[in-house]
Amino acid sequence: MNFEKWQALGNDYLIITADALEIELTPARIRKICAPHFGLSADGILLLSPPSEPGFVAAMRIFNPDGSEAELSGNGAREAILYLRRHWTDKNHFSIQTLAGEIRANITSASTCTVDMGRAQLTSSDFPTGTSEGSGELDAGGRTWSFQHVQVGNPQCSIRMGSEAELRALDLPAIGPEIEHHRLFPHRTNVSWYTVTDHDRIRARIFERGVGETSASGTGATGAAIAHVLNGGDSPVTVVLDGGELVVEVGEDLHVNLTGWAVPVMRGTIADELMEELRATE
């Protein structure tokens, strides 16, 4: 089974096309494929297939390394978009289907693009008890956190910190799971912590639903940027992550454009021995 591995700010996905898929991607098989050391070591799988409707270049499904399916990934979307530009289309402007709906791409170079992420929402079924402003409080890790809920194709819980030192000191592997699985979020949530370094610049750390702490997240950066703008910050926002920088443009109506890069890492074929193990796994 052939694949390409891409990365964006250190967030790496395996890209597999439907015509190359030799087995069903069950949760157990996805965990084996993405596992470090025993598998291909990835933050998830992007499955690309022909679209089900006219007007789209492709349809994309996104799988987390724990086997769950995500509605959207900002980094994964850019990786898929730039892969499609190389292999499926010669257009610089096109759309792809996702569980979160249509996302539109504008290719700006061989390794960069801007993704029209659509309009963010402050209320959603992912935070059913939330206010119309999406603000809330929760207890986790022995303290109370004030947060901003944002729905950007997937749920985001963005928390502002007072300083970069406070942000660096956070033990995300200890705190993240408790917030991800908090009773306020029936479908779990992604979490971003951020601090303001300038009126149009923030530093953020990300804990992704089904992944854990990650070097970067496009939707996590988007959630933090929207929270910053709602709190009086300027747009576009440069979001500094462990893996690099993303630029998030937030409109007055919360329409979002995300700009960043993605590059291929390797191309390969899953070995027969691992394929046999996957076929034996349900």
Secondary structure by P-SEA (a helix, b strand, c coil): ccbbbbbcccbbbbbbccccccccccaaaaaaaacccccccccbbbbbcccccccccbbbbbbccccccccccaaaaaaaaaaaaacccccccbbbbccccbbbbbbccccbbbbcccccccccccccccccccccccccccbbbbbbbbbccbbbbbbbbccaaaaaaccccccaaaaaaccccccbbbbbbbbbccccbbbbcccccccccccccaaaaaaaaaaaaaacccccbbbbcccbbbbbbbccccbbbbbbcccccccccccaaaaaaaaacc
